[in-house]
Amino acid sequence: MMNLEGTWIMTRTIRVALLATVAVATLCMNVATAAASGSAQMYLTPSASAVAPGQTFTIQQRVTVTGDTVNAVEADLTYTRSAFLTATGQGSPFSTFLNSGGGGLTQYVAGIFGGAGLDGDLLIATTTLRAGCTAGSLSIGYGPDAAAVSGTTHTDIAASKTGATVTVGQLNPSVLCLSPNDF
């Protein structure tokens, strides 16, 4: 039986291996290695929303890349007072998608193998969360390891990482609300 610490270490090892594989594959495929002058802005949408207690809601993780391309993105989300339900890379232009989550941190690694990197406004993943039962503000942001990896320099070019705020309304006393801790 593996403990939570062992699971986290294994997940971290898989993420690092995936990012390294994408970087090496792209390096081997790229002939031009000119210095990148571009940047990326990682953001969540919607940036603000209101939900009822216990309601499920979705957040899209996106990246806008200008002046360069990206071949890998690590889009770790941090959140409070909510429960992680699902994450999907459906609709994302990235060909590889790995996620794990729960307990206030959801980790995503998305990448493409070989060929040209991606630019423009890109969907990384769509995450579904469930609001807690207590009224108030729910903050969702990018974790410290979140990065957008340049397709030319293979370094993090994320110039900004903008989170989102979800306002959880008052609980209607006639409605049963299960807290994220009940799952």
Backbone as a chain_set.jsonl record, in Angstrom:
{"seq": "MMNLEGTWIMTRTIRVALLATVAVATLCMNVATAAASGSAQMYLTPSASAVAPGQTFTIQQRVTVTGDTVNAVEADLTYTRSAFLTATGQGSPFSTFLNSGGGGLTQYVAGIFGGAGLDGDLLIATTTLRAGCTAGSLSIGYGPDAAAVSGTTHTDIAASKTGATVTVGQLNPSVLCLSPNDF", "coords": {"N": [[0.842, -1.173, 0.0], [0.591, 2.209, -0.837], [1.573, 5.257, 0.633], [0.29, 8.676, 1.073], [2.405, 10.481, 0.751], [4.217, 8.997, -0.79], [2.682, 8.727, -3.096], [2.543, 11.408, -3.932], [5.255, 11.913, -4.464], [5.683, 10.09, -6.561], [3.89, 11.122, -8.464], [5.029, 13.668, -8.877], [7.491, 12.886, -9.958], [6.63, 11.727, -12.356], [5.545, 14.009, -13.619], [7.842, 15.644, -13.926], [9.38, 13.968, -15.561], [7.748, 13.862, -17.861], [7.727, 16.587, -18.684], [10.49, 16.899, -19.181], [10.874, 15.021, -21.242], [9.256, 16.1, -23.287], [10.641, 18.536, -23.699], [13.203, 17.623, -24.545], [12.504, 16.145, -26.844], [11.458, 18.161, -28.462], [13.678, 19.847, -28.688], [15.371, 18.199, -30.171], [13.942, 18.13, -32.553], [13.816, 20.747, -33.385], [15.457, 22.941, -35.555], [16.222, 25.581, -35.684], [17.388, 27.579, -33.103], [17.014, 30.1, -32.073], [17.099, 32.874, -29.829], [14.344, 33.438, -27.75], [11.932, 36.021, -27.851], [9.528, 36.275, -26.825], [6.526, 36.028, -24.768], [4.343, 34.625, -22.264], [1.038, 34.608, -21.019], [-0.619, 33.304, -18.39], [-3.872, 32.415, -17.487], [-7.075, 32.304, -15.782], [-10.44, 31.52, -16.624], [-13.934, 31.826, -16.167], [-12.896, 34.984, -14.783], [-14.14, 35.957, -12.583], [-16.96, 34.884, -10.761], [-20.247, 33.884, -9.601], [-21.679, 31.489, -7.443], [-23.992, 29.035, -6.139], [-24.096, 27.604, -2.82], [-22.546, 24.407, -2.637], [-22.795, 23.989, -5.349], [-21.665, 22.854, -8.576], [-19.028, 24.022, -10.681], [-17.207, 25.289, -13.521], [-13.855, 25.98, -14.474], [-11.708, 27.391, -16.813], [-8.362, 26.817, -17.705], [-6.064, 28.8, -19.287], [-3.664, 29.911, -21.74], [-1.98, 32.606, -23.18], [0.116, 33.102, -25.8], [2.673, 35.041, -27.121], [4.93, 36.122, -29.64], [6.586, 33.889, -29.488], [6.625, 30.313, -29.125], [4.957, 27.644, -27.341], [5.694, 24.456, -25.94], [5.092, 22.9, -23.848], [3.135, 22.924, -20.876], [2.739, 23.544, -17.477], [0.172, 23.613, -15.386], [-0.629, 24.123, -12.561], [-3.209, 24.269, -10.179], [-4.295, 26.079, -7.348], [-6.58, 26.059, -4.657], [-9.211, 26.995, -2.372], [-11.62, 25.868, 0.041], [-13.246, 24.228, -1.659], [-14.111, 21.381, -3.696], [-12.217, 19.241, -5.706], [-13.348, 17.885, -8.687], [-13.337, 16.939, -11.51], [-11.039, 16.93, -14.286], [-10.289, 17.893, -17.57], [-8.701, 17.552, -20.709], [-10.032, 17.941, -23.003], [-10.661, 19.484, -26.072], [-8.36, 20.903, -25.958], [-5.323, 21.959, -27.564], [-3.04, 20.596, -26.92], [-1.272, 17.526, -26.979], [-0.677, 15.697, -25.004], [-1.763, 14.96, -21.791], [-1.806, 15.156, -18.377], [-3.058, 14.675, -15.185], [-3.583, 15.234, -11.688], [-5.131, 15.406, -8.513], [-6.657, 17.159, -5.705], [-7.427, 18.053, -2.312], [-6.847, 20.807, -2.273], [-4.887, 21.322, -4.177], [-4.397, 20.957, -7.558], [-2.797, 19.326, -10.117], [-1.518, 19.81, -13.342], [-0.121, 18.719, -16.367], [0.593, 19.505, -19.585], [1.416, 18.829, -22.948], [3.184, 18.825, -26.131], [4.602, 16.662, -28.534], [7.514, 16.965, -30.324], [7.856, 18.664, -33.559], [6.414, 21.878, -34.483], [5.937, 24.389, -31.978], [3.158, 25.764, -30.088], [1.155, 28.726, -30.471], [-0.609, 31.807, -29.664], [-3.942, 32.178, -28.258], [-4.587, 29.72, -26.036], [-6.347, 26.824, -24.917], [-5.718, 25.127, -21.973], [-6.755, 23.305, -20.04], [-9.931, 22.182, -18.753], [-11.478, 22.497, -15.705], [-13.547, 21.021, -13.264], [-15.129, 21.952, -10.334], [-16.502, 21.774, -6.986], [-18.4, 23.972, -5.085], [-17.997, 24.984, -1.665], [-20.071, 24.798, 1.348], [-20.302, 27.095, 2.766], [-20.927, 30.54, 2.774], [-19.103, 33.037, 0.987], [-15.881, 34.131, -0.261], [-14.093, 32.433, -2.752], [-10.915, 31.583, -3.627], [-9.014, 30.924, -6.508], [-6.061, 29.94, -7.962], [-2.882, 29.964, -9.739], [-0.371, 27.602, -8.98], [2.963, 27.599, -7.446], [4.669, 26.155, -9.151], [3.652, 26.392, -11.675], [4.026, 26.814, -15.173], [4.917, 27.978, -18.46], [6.408, 26.543, -21.086], [8.887, 27.547, -23.278], [9.033, 26.963, -26.783], [11.379, 27.36, -28.114], [13.546, 28.203, -26.43], [13.211, 26.556, -24.276], [12.614, 27.297, -21.687], [10.845, 28.734, -18.89], [8.407, 30.961, -19.886], [6.332, 32.341, -18.832], [4.963, 35.31, -18.121], [2.981, 36.328, -16.55], [0.539, 35.179, -14.182], [-2.654, 34.784, -13.711], [-5.293, 34.522, -11.453], [-8.589, 33.483, -10.316], [-11.741, 34.498, -8.869], [-14.351, 33.16, -7.026], [-17.546, 33.726, -5.886], [-19.341, 32.445, -3.272], [-22.684, 32.062, -2.606], [-25.283, 32.719, -0.08], [-26.448, 30.033, 1.942], [-29.439, 28.353, 1.357], [-31.727, 27.575, 3.788], [-33.524, 25.468, 3.413], [-32.355, 23.721, 1.698], [-30.313, 20.927, 1.212], [-26.895, 20.82, 1.702], [-23.874, 19.414, 0.807], [-20.726, 19.395, 2.135], [-17.393, 19.847, 0.744], [-15.782, 18.212, 2.302], [-17.382, 16.082, 2.803], [-17.132, 14.283, 0.781]], "CA": [[0.0, 0.0, 0.0], [1.413, 3.411, -0.959], [1.03, 6.374, 1.405], [0.089, 9.902, 0.297], [3.704, 11.065, 0.406], [4.739, 8.211, -1.909], [1.884, 9.075, -4.272], [2.964, 12.741, -4.367], [6.595, 11.794, -5.048], [5.532, 9.422, -7.848], [3.255, 12.082, -9.37], [6.034, 14.69, -9.176], [8.46, 12.244, -10.841], [5.997, 11.59, -13.67], [5.45, 15.345, -14.21], [9.183, 16.067, -14.333], [9.774, 13.133, -16.698], [6.983, 14.288, -19.029], [8.255, 17.879, -19.147], [11.829, 16.68, -19.73], [10.721, 14.322, -22.511], [8.76, 17.072, -24.266], [11.715, 19.487, -23.991], [14.241, 16.943, -25.327], [11.956, 15.824, -28.164], [11.346, 19.398, -29.235], [15.038, 20.283, -28.972], [15.877, 17.37, -31.27], [13.196, 18.421, -33.771], [13.996, 22.145, -33.794], [16.741, 23.272, -36.148], [16.509, 26.955, -35.263], [17.344, 27.761, -31.657], [17.167, 31.532, -31.814], [16.595, 33.309, -28.532], [12.942, 33.853, -27.795], [11.639, 37.347, -27.321], [8.108, 36.252, -26.523], [6.086, 35.793, -23.404], [3.062, 33.95, -22.113], [0.203, 35.021, -19.904], [-1.492, 32.226, -17.966], [-5.017, 32.996, -16.786], [-8.263, 31.488, -15.57], [-11.673, 32.158, -17.057], [-14.115, 33.25, -15.926], [-12.036, 35.517, -13.727], [-15.011, 36.16, -11.422], [-18.29, 34.327, -10.947], [-20.996, 33.633, -8.373], [-22.328, 30.186, -7.444], [-24.721, 28.666, -4.927], [-23.378, 26.615, -2.003], [-22.629, 23.033, -3.117], [-22.931, 23.953, -6.805], [-20.463, 22.6, -9.359], [-18.708, 25.073, -11.638], [-16.0, 24.993, -14.295], [-12.84, 27.011, -14.693], [-10.767, 27.056, -17.889], [-7.001, 27.308, -17.631], [-5.675, 29.211, -20.633], [-2.383, 30.611, -21.875], [-1.834, 33.392, -24.4], [1.539, 33.123, -26.14], [2.994, 36.003, -28.182], [6.346, 36.271, -29.962], [7.286, 32.633, -29.281], [5.695, 29.187, -29.059], [5.133, 26.79, -26.17], [5.536, 23.035, -26.232], [4.647, 22.251, -22.618], [2.571, 23.82, -19.869], [2.346, 22.972, -16.195], [-0.848, 24.557, -14.936], [-1.088, 23.712, -11.242], [-4.194, 25.151, -9.568], [-4.51, 26.034, -5.908], [-7.922, 26.533, -4.355], [-9.649, 26.822, -0.998], [-13.054, 25.678, 0.269], [-13.951, 23.58, -2.76], [-13.678, 20.011, -3.933], [-11.835, 18.914, -7.075], [-14.17, 16.802, -9.217], [-12.754, 16.373, -12.725], [-10.265, 17.795, -15.169], [-10.227, 17.304, -18.896], [-7.963, 18.268, -21.742], [-10.855, 17.951, -24.209], [-10.657, 20.786, -26.726], [-7.028, 21.491, -25.846], [-4.447, 21.576, -28.669], [-1.919, 19.806, -26.429], [-1.525, 16.117, -27.241], [-0.442, 14.915, -23.803], [-2.425, 15.603, -20.67], [-1.667, 14.376, -17.156], [-3.519, 15.456, -14.042], [-3.856, 14.613, -10.399], [-5.618, 16.505, -7.707], [-7.394, 17.029, -4.467], [-6.834, 18.661, -1.13], [-6.416, 22.189, -2.464], [-3.915, 21.47, -5.262], [-4.614, 20.105, -8.713], [-1.612, 19.475, -10.951], [-1.705, 19.496, -14.749], [0.987, 18.85, -17.297], [0.114, 19.338, -20.952], [2.546, 19.023, -23.841], [3.167, 18.283, -27.485], [5.877, 16.024, -28.832], [8.114, 17.287, -31.618], [7.18, 19.627, -34.429], [6.344, 23.272, -34.081], [5.195, 24.69, -30.766], [1.866, 26.415, -30.258], [1.076, 30.12, -30.042], [-1.961, 32.347, -29.64], [-4.708, 31.948, -27.039], [-4.731, 28.263, -26.009], [-6.964, 26.151, -23.787], [-4.875, 24.102, -21.363], [-7.653, 22.295, -19.484], [-11.151, 22.645, -18.097], [-11.583, 21.846, -14.407], [-14.828, 21.132, -12.582], [-14.99, 21.993, -8.877], [-17.754, 21.952, -6.262], [-18.282, 25.003, -4.047], [-18.291, 24.582, -0.296], [-21.408, 25.14, 1.839], [-20.222, 28.344, 3.504], [-20.893, 31.732, 1.932], [-17.85, 33.782, 1.028], [-15.054, 34.213, -1.453], [-13.261, 31.268, -3.05], [-9.802, 31.974, -4.492], [-8.399, 29.873, -7.318], [-4.888, 30.542, -8.597], [-1.827, 29.075, -10.218], [0.616, 27.244, -7.975], [4.319, 28.107, -7.695], [5.357, 25.407, -10.208], [3.0, 26.617, -12.967], [4.999, 27.328, -16.14], [4.697, 27.818, -19.9], [7.769, 26.263, -21.558], [9.168, 28.051, -24.627], [9.387, 25.972, -27.788], [12.71, 27.631, -28.667], [14.586, 28.245, -25.396], [12.889, 25.516, -23.302], [12.564, 27.914, -20.369], [9.53, 29.26, -18.538], [8.208, 32.314, -20.409], [5.099, 32.891, -18.254], [5.192, 36.624, -17.535], [1.942, 36.556, -15.539], [-0.333, 34.047, -13.834], [-3.804, 35.446, -13.118], [-6.266, 33.598, -10.897], [-10.014, 33.797, -10.401], [-12.475, 34.548, -7.61], [-15.719, 32.671, -7.101], [-18.306, 34.1, -4.704], [-20.334, 31.45, -2.889], [-23.812, 32.753, -1.99], [-25.839, 32.243, 1.188], [-27.113, 28.738, 1.895], [-30.875, 28.318, 1.598], [-31.896, 26.594, 4.868], [-34.338, 24.324, 3.003], [-31.586, 22.928, 0.741], [-29.206, 20.158, 1.788], [-25.601, 21.084, 1.049], [-22.788, 18.567, 1.269], [-19.438, 20.069, 2.11], [-16.344, 19.057, 0.077], [-15.242, 17.227, 3.227], [-18.289, 14.94, 2.831], [-16.904, 13.425, -0.381]], "C": [[0.891, 1.241, 0.0], [0.774, 4.531, -0.149], [0.924, 7.615, 0.532], [1.404, 10.539, -0.116], [4.316, 10.328, -0.776], [4.005, 8.513, -3.195], [2.328, 10.415, -4.813], [4.328, 12.669, -5.041], [6.504, 11.135, -6.421], [4.916, 10.378, -8.872], [4.253, 13.143, -9.795], [7.067, 14.125, -10.156], [7.896, 12.113, -12.251], [5.918, 12.947, -14.36], [6.803, 15.807, -14.726], [9.637, 15.272, -15.552], [9.039, 13.549, -17.965], [7.505, 15.615, -19.573], [9.64, 17.722, -19.778], [11.756, 15.993, -21.093], [10.247, 15.265, -23.604], [9.87, 18.034, -24.667], [12.795, 18.847, -24.871], [13.739, 16.63, -26.734], [11.878, 17.07, -29.041], [12.73, 19.927, -29.606], [15.611, 19.502, -30.143], [15.199, 17.708, -32.592], [13.436, 19.842, -34.287], [15.394, 22.358, -34.363], [17.157, 24.66, -35.686], [16.386, 27.044, -33.754], [17.582, 29.217, -31.296], [16.553, 31.879, -30.477], [15.167, 33.819, -28.682], [12.792, 35.246, -27.22], [10.187, 37.419, -26.887], [7.814, 36.05, -25.057], [4.744, 35.085, -23.429], [2.346, 34.506, -20.895], [-0.741, 33.859, -19.6], [-2.64, 32.855, -17.188], [-6.158, 32.003, -16.681], [-9.48, 32.253, -16.055], [-12.85, 31.262, -16.684], [-13.255, 33.717, -14.754], [-12.826, 35.801, -12.453], [-16.378, 35.565, -11.74], [-18.936, 34.128, -9.583], [-21.713, 32.296, -8.516], [-23.074, 29.985, -6.128], [-23.884, 27.676, -4.124], [-23.608, 25.19, -2.533], [-22.719, 22.885, -4.624], [-21.604, 23.605, -7.466], [-20.282, 23.738, -10.357], [-17.423, 24.7, -12.362], [-15.139, 26.233, -14.422], [-11.968, 26.528, -15.849], [-9.405, 27.64, -17.556], [-6.559, 27.584, -19.06], [-4.296, 29.853, -20.578], [-2.403, 31.353, -23.205], [-0.347, 33.576, -24.643], [1.748, 34.098, -27.293], [4.506, 36.066, -28.379], [7.183, 35.025, -29.78], [6.24, 31.524, -29.395], [5.914, 28.463, -27.737], [4.953, 25.345, -26.605], [5.138, 22.243, -24.988], [4.139, 23.312, -21.652], [2.312, 23.005, -18.611], [1.423, 23.999, -15.565], [-1.435, 24.099, -13.612], [-2.069, 24.744, -10.696], [-4.192, 24.974, -8.062], [-5.893, 26.603, -5.648], [-8.239, 26.255, -2.898], [-11.155, 26.588, -0.979], [-13.812, 25.153, -0.936], [-13.417, 22.168, -2.914], [-13.356, 19.841, -5.407], [-12.7, 17.75, -7.541], [-13.537, 16.169, -10.435], [-11.891, 17.409, -13.43], [-10.2, 17.112, -16.518], [-9.42, 18.187, -19.827], [-8.749, 18.347, -23.033], [-10.926, 19.362, -24.777], [-9.308, 21.482, -26.673], [-6.174, 21.06, -27.04], [-3.237, 20.74, -28.229], [-2.249, 18.328, -26.555], [-1.339, 15.223, -26.028], [-1.025, 15.67, -22.633], [-2.348, 14.68, -19.477], [-2.192, 15.225, -16.02], [-3.657, 14.583, -12.817], [-4.361, 15.727, -9.513], [-6.371, 16.105, -6.471], [-6.695, 17.763, -3.358], [-6.303, 20.059, -1.348], [-5.366, 22.399, -3.536], [-4.239, 20.46, -6.354], [-3.48, 20.364, -9.684], [-1.896, 18.994, -12.367], [-0.378, 19.629, -15.473], [0.414, 18.576, -18.675], [1.292, 19.59, -21.873], [2.277, 18.488, -25.229], [4.542, 17.695, -27.734], [6.319, 16.393, -30.236], [7.344, 18.336, -32.387], [7.19, 21.028, -33.858], [5.555, 23.409, -32.783], [3.895, 25.397, -31.108], [1.95, 27.873, -29.828], [-0.368, 30.582, -30.117], [-2.615, 32.088, -28.293], [-5.114, 30.479, -27.007], [-5.437, 27.784, -24.748], [-5.984, 25.098, -23.267], [-5.774, 22.965, -20.869], [-8.9, 22.98, -18.935], [-11.313, 21.826, -16.826], [-12.97, 22.068, -13.829], [-14.581, 21.003, -11.083], [-16.386, 22.095, -8.264], [-17.512, 22.966, -5.145], [-18.58, 24.401, -2.685], [-19.67, 25.073, 0.12], [-21.438, 26.467, 2.583], [-20.107, 29.515, 2.536], [-19.547, 32.428, 2.075], [-17.115, 33.707, -0.29], [-14.154, 32.991, -1.568], [-12.176, 31.709, -4.028], [-9.234, 30.767, -5.209], [-7.234, 30.527, -8.044], [-3.93, 29.498, -9.108], [-0.823, 28.836, -9.109], [2.013, 27.723, -8.363], [5.07, 27.381, -8.811], [4.739, 25.611, -11.583], [3.99, 27.284, -13.922], [4.499, 27.108, -17.563], [6.088, 27.703, -20.525], [7.918, 26.678, -23.025], [9.558, 26.909, -25.554], [10.767, 26.198, -28.38], [13.802, 27.613, -27.606], [14.395, 27.191, -24.318], [12.975, 26.03, -21.867], [11.149, 28.432, -20.131], [9.41, 30.698, -19.041], [6.918, 32.945, -19.873], [5.416, 34.2, -17.537], [4.161, 36.939, -16.458], [1.094, 35.308, -15.377], [-1.504, 34.622, -13.045], [-4.854, 34.426, -12.695], [-7.699, 34.063, -11.092], [-10.6, 33.824, -8.997], [-13.901, 34.089, -7.855], [-16.401, 33.054, -5.788], [-19.382, 33.057, -4.46], [-21.429, 32.182, -2.115], [-24.247, 32.142, -0.671], [-26.567, 30.922, 0.98], [-28.594, 28.901, 2.21], [-31.116, 27.242, 2.651], [-32.712, 25.36, 4.462], [-33.611, 23.402, 2.03], [-30.449, 22.219, 1.475], [-27.932, 20.46, 1.005], [-24.567, 20.169, 1.678], [-21.491, 19.312, 1.096], [-18.436, 19.218, 1.337], [-15.74, 17.981, 0.999], [-16.128, 15.996, 3.322], [-18.036, 13.95, 1.703], [-15.781, 12.46, -0.118]], "O": [[1.851, 1.309, 0.768], [-0.437, 4.738, -0.23], [1.399, 7.626, -0.604], [1.511, 11.081, -1.216], [4.877, 10.959, -1.672], [4.611, 8.555, -4.266], [2.481, 10.567, -6.025], [4.538, 13.297, -6.078], [7.177, 11.572, -7.355], [5.366, 10.439, -10.015], [4.313, 13.484, -10.976], [7.473, 14.82, -11.088], [8.601, 12.359, -13.23], [6.191, 13.044, -15.557], [6.9, 16.309, -15.846], [10.216, 15.838, -16.479], [9.64, 13.588, -19.038], [7.704, 15.758, -20.779], [9.928, 18.346, -20.799], [12.503, 16.351, -22.004], [10.769, 15.24, -24.718], [10.031, 18.324, -25.853], [13.251, 19.462, -25.835], [14.464, 16.826, -27.709], [12.198, 17.022, -30.229], [12.93, 20.404, -30.723], [16.266, 20.076, -31.014], [15.82, 17.587, -33.648], [13.278, 20.11, -35.478], [16.391, 22.003, -33.735], [18.317, 24.883, -35.338], [15.376, 26.625, -33.189], [18.274, 29.521, -30.324], [15.591, 31.244, -30.044], [14.84, 34.538, -29.626], [13.437, 35.605, -26.235], [9.67, 38.503, -26.613], [8.712, 35.921, -24.225], [4.099, 34.964, -24.471], [2.964, 34.83, -19.88], [-1.557, 33.474, -20.438], [-2.423, 33.717, -16.336], [-6.203, 30.999, -17.392], [-9.553, 33.475, -15.922], [-12.77, 30.047, -16.868], [-12.931, 32.941, -13.855], [-12.251, 35.877, -11.367], [-16.891, 35.722, -12.848], [-18.272, 34.194, -8.548], [-22.283, 31.997, -9.565], [-22.821, 30.673, -5.14], [-23.045, 26.978, -4.694], [-24.741, 24.817, -2.84], [-22.719, 21.763, -5.132], [-20.543, 24.004, -6.987], [-21.252, 24.338, -10.819], [-16.642, 23.886, -11.869], [-15.625, 27.363, -14.469], [-11.536, 25.376, -15.858], [-9.295, 28.805, -17.174], [-6.662, 26.723, -19.933], [-3.826, 30.279, -19.523], [-2.794, 30.797, -24.231], [0.367, 34.132, -23.808], [1.081, 33.998, -28.324], [5.269, 36.065, -27.412], [8.405, 35.098, -29.909], [5.086, 31.793, -29.731], [6.942, 28.65, -27.086], [4.173, 25.041, -27.508], [4.875, 21.043, -25.074], [4.637, 24.437, -21.613], [1.739, 21.917, -18.669], [1.838, 25.114, -15.25], [-2.607, 23.728, -13.545], [-1.804, 25.945, -10.74], [-4.098, 23.854, -7.559], [-6.33, 27.523, -6.338], [-7.623, 25.396, -2.266], [-11.876, 27.046, -1.865], [-14.926, 25.604, -1.202], [-12.394, 21.81, -2.331], [-14.136, 20.253, -6.266], [-12.779, 16.73, -6.856], [-13.223, 14.979, -10.413], [-12.012, 18.611, -13.189], [-10.071, 15.89, -16.598], [-9.458, 19.414, -19.736], [-8.213, 18.77, -24.057], [-11.216, 20.318, -24.057], [-9.13, 22.538, -27.279], [-6.281, 19.919, -27.489], [-2.496, 20.233, -29.07], [-3.374, 17.915, -26.272], [-1.808, 14.085, -26.033], [-0.814, 16.875, -22.49], [-2.784, 13.532, -19.557], [-1.809, 16.389, -15.898], [-3.824, 13.366, -12.901], [-4.041, 16.892, -9.75], [-6.676, 14.94, -6.217], [-5.504, 18.062, -3.451], [-5.372, 20.464, -0.653], [-4.978, 23.538, -3.793], [-4.341, 19.26, -6.099], [-3.226, 21.515, -10.04], [-2.443, 17.91, -12.568], [0.394, 20.551, -15.211], [-0.185, 17.525, -18.903], [2.097, 20.482, -21.606], [1.289, 17.796, -25.474], [5.537, 18.183, -27.198], [5.601, 16.167, -31.21], [6.315, 18.835, -31.931], [7.882, 21.321, -32.883], [4.626, 22.644, -32.522], [3.576, 25.601, -32.279], [2.719, 28.219, -28.931], [-1.243, 29.847, -30.573], [-1.934, 31.813, -27.305], [-5.893, 30.032, -27.848], [-5.166, 28.269, -23.65], [-5.482, 24.277, -24.035], [-5.578, 21.806, -21.235], [-8.916, 24.186, -18.689], [-11.287, 20.596, -16.868], [-13.508, 23.173, -13.895], [-13.916, 20.074, -10.625], [-17.341, 22.461, -8.949], [-16.565, 22.848, -4.368], [-19.324, 23.428, -2.572], [-20.367, 25.701, -0.677], [-22.509, 26.916, 2.99], [-19.303, 29.492, 1.603], [-18.933, 32.412, 3.142], [-17.662, 33.273, -1.303], [-13.531, 32.572, -0.593], [-12.48, 32.158, -5.133], [-9.001, 29.72, -4.605], [-7.408, 31.567, -8.679], [-4.141, 28.298, -8.932], [-0.462, 29.759, -8.379], [2.221, 28.197, -9.479], [6.018, 27.935, -9.366], [5.24, 25.064, -12.566], [4.707, 28.205, -13.533], [3.751, 26.168, -17.833], [6.861, 28.66, -20.496], [7.174, 26.221, -23.893], [10.307, 26.008, -25.175], [11.286, 25.326, -29.078], [14.879, 27.066, -27.845], [15.305, 26.946, -23.525], [13.356, 25.299, -20.953], [10.356, 28.55, -21.065], [10.212, 31.556, -18.672], [6.462, 33.962, -20.395], [6.054, 34.205, -16.484], [4.432, 37.727, -15.552], [0.949, 34.499, -16.294], [-1.373, 34.915, -11.857], [-5.255, 33.57, -13.484], [-7.982, 34.925, -11.924], [-10.039, 33.255, -8.061], [-14.573, 34.565, -8.77], [-15.898, 32.745, -4.708], [-20.229, 32.809, -5.318], [-21.16, 32.836, -1.107], [-23.658, 31.169, -0.2], [-27.224, 30.722, -0.041], [-28.958, 29.515, 3.213], [-30.743, 26.09, 2.43], [-32.602, 24.315, 5.103], [-34.181, 22.408, 1.58], [-29.72, 22.83, 2.256], [-27.912, 20.362, -0.222], [-24.393, 20.139, 2.896], [-21.196, 19.809, 0.009], [-18.592, 17.999, 1.268], [-15.246, 16.96, 0.521], [-15.702, 14.971, 3.853], [-18.657, 12.887, 1.665], [-15.445, 11.654, -0.985]]}, "num_chains": 1, "name": "protein.A"}
